[in-house]
Amino acid sequence: MTDAQQPARHPATIMAEVMDEIDTARALMARDEVFDGAQALRVALRRLRSGLTLFSPMLPGEHNKALLEDARWLTIEVTRLRDLYLLWQDTLTPARAALPDNAALLALEERVLARLASERVGLRATLEGARVDAMLKHGHEMDDPAFWRVAAQSRERLAALCHETLEARLNQALKHGESLKRLDPQTRDSFRKSLRRLKATAEFSQILFASKKTKAFLKMLKKLLDSMIAARDASAVRDRLQELMREMEVGSAEHHIAHELIKAKEAGVGLDHKRLQRMWRATEALPLY
């Protein structure tokens, strides 16, 4: 096989880097860098899941199933802690500064801080547990190029896989993008998640086959996703507060103020569907590769 037929990099090296990112984030959590570690671990686990999905035809038969399941499970655990920090730092802290004497808000903050402490201890124990150890060991099997199918050495096969997956991800995003005018949280989250999956696939493709077209597409896609960060954070705050509200007495002052914080966070998102549509049209008009 000539150099011209070889991919820029073997997928094994890419997935080894992803696993190293997970190891580093896990170590951050152990050193009490909890928020930074949780955020880094969440991103790395998302990359792991995207890579496993993209490269599944290149990996041994049943390799992905258990690893994907464990990665999804751990992502949920990590995201819950990360989002509690987000709720406390970006929503409750400024609210308490504005209303320092509000008893219901103080009670809510105490509840969040107690949940944070509990989740932090629980996640640390989880990260030191046998299931995570087994997941990491399983994931690091991909470090060795010999673990992969022979097809992973073929530039042509890898390019076809990346391009087919990119097209599928783009079509999924296009479907969700048709309803941009309905900026309700569920529709918005579905669109954002489809964009995120498209971005992850494009990033892996760009690592394997450096392309000016893919680079330009990614640049526009990142701008669109960056414009939706506030929406993502509002959804995270809503989900965590709704979990906590199930523990409160309906009609209580604490329950009421939690509900008001959700409404205020959603109202502050300020998404302009016309602006989003323009950005999305500019992105989808670009060639993928």
Order of alpha helices (4+ residues) and beta strands (2+ residues): alpha-alpha-alpha-alpha-alpha-alpha-alpha-alpha-alpha-alpha-alpha-alpha
